[in-house]
Amino acid sequence: MNGKHLKAAKAWGITPVRSEEDLEDRLQMMEKIESCRYYEVDELTHSLPYLVPRAEKLLKTVGRNFRDSLDSKDLPARKIIVTSVLRTAATVSKLRKSNLNASANSAHVYGTTFDIAYSRYKGAKKEETDKLKSVLAEVLQDLRKREQCYVRYEYKQGCFHITVR
């Protein structure tokens, strides 16, 4: 599955970012993502809040579709939580020391990939998470079927790994 993510990331993304200083040269090709009505950006410890415009649009679509699905099911409004976005080569190296799922060939370095938590949601109670996870999975499955993204379920990290197509 990582091969598909990497192929799409290379097709739609930026030249990999080596460091935060290296990012300065690519900022004009990126969109800064910030918490909004559709999603919450978590405290990012191993990534930076930037995506290429195509991926930023996909993230908003995921958030909007999730909210619409909750509304149609008469469920309370909750926000998805973005847990990882653009990584530099340096942050990938650091992350690999503590995260077994972290790949040396990460699609995150292209600005096309983001992770969304499936085990927690902004404003949700613990007992709501299973139902919310199911709704989020339906939303992502629909977008995957429409060939808008690739999705990988990361069970050890509690997130969906999503790359724009």
N, C-alpha and C positions, 0 to 999 in steps of 0.2 A: 504493500500500500504506500509506503514512503516513496517509492519510485514514481507513482502517479502524482503525488503531492509535489515532488521535486521538479518533475517535467512541467507541470502547470506553473510553479513558482518561477522557474527560469524563463518561461514564455511571457509571463505578465509582470514580473517583478523588476526590481532594480539590481544593479551590480551589488553583490554582497557587501555588507557594511563590516569593516574590520573593528572599528572602535567608535565611540561617541564623537570623537573629533572628525572621523571619516564621514559621519552622518551629515555634517554641515554641507558637504558638496552635493548631497542628494535631497535636501529638504524641499527644494522647489518641485520635486517629483512626488512628494509625500503629502498626506493629509494627517494632521494631528487629531487623534481621537480623544475625546473627553466624555465624561459621564453625561448622559442626556435622558430624555424621557423613555428611551427604549432599552438602554443598558447602563450598567455601572462599570467603570474601569476600576479594577482592584488596585491595591498598592502593588506596583510593579517592581519586583526586586531583581529580576533577571531579563527585563526587556524594556523597551522604550515605546511610548504611545503614538506610533506612526504606522500608517499603512499606505500602500499605493491607492489612488482613487477608486479603482475597480474593487479592491478588497474592502475599503471603507464603505462603499455603497452596499456591498454584500452584508457587512456587519449590521448596517442600519436595516436592511431588509429582514435579516434574521430577527432582530429585535422587534421590528414592527409586526412581522408575521406572528411572532410569539405572543405579543400583546393582543393582536386580533384573535388568535386562537383562544386565549384565555377569555376574552370577551364573549366569543361565540359559545363557549362552554359554561358561561356564567360563573367563572372562577375569578377570584380577586386579582386585581392588577399587581403584577410583580415584575421585577426587572432581572434580566440575565446579567451575569457578572463575567466580564472579560478578564481573564487571568494572565494572559501572555500575548504579546504582540511582536514587534520587531526586535530581533536579537542581533547583537554584534557577534563577531567571531570570539571576542573576549568573554561575553556573557554566556555563550554556548559552552565554552571550555569550563567556565566556573560552574555552570549548571550541571554538566555531565558528572561532576564529582558527587552530587547529591541526588540526582534524578536518573534512575535507570532507563526511563523512556527517552531521555534527551539524546538526540542523534548528532553525531559529528557533522553529518550532511543535513542540517536543519533547513526546512523550507522557511522558517521564521526569518532567516537572514535576508530574504528577498522582499520583505514587506508585503507579502501576499497571504500570510497565514496568521491566524489568531486562535486562541483557545478560549472556550467558554465553559465555565463550571457547570456540571450537571448535579452536583451534590449540595449546592446552596444558591439562593436567589435573594436579591435585595427585597427586604420586607417580609420574607416568608418565614413561617414557623417550621420547625424540623419535620413535623408530621405532614406537611404539604409537599416535601421535596420529591417523593416518588411520583406523585401526579404531575408535578411541574416537569420533572425529567421526561416523563412520557410525552407531554405536550411539546417540549423542546425537540425530542427525537423525531416526532411527526413533522415538525417544521423543517428540520434539517433533511429528513428523508425526502420531503417534497422538493426542496431546492436541489438535492443531489440528483433526483430523478429528472429534473428539468436541466441537468448538466450545468448548473451554476457554480457547483463546488464539489470538492472531495471532502469526505468526513471520516475521521478515524475516532473510534471510541477508545479512550485511554482509561482503562479501569483502575490502574494503580494511582493515577493522578487526579481522578474525579473530574475529568473534563472531556469535551469534544474538541478535537484538533481539526480545524477547518481551513482549507486552502481554496482560494477563488479559482475558477476555471474560465 
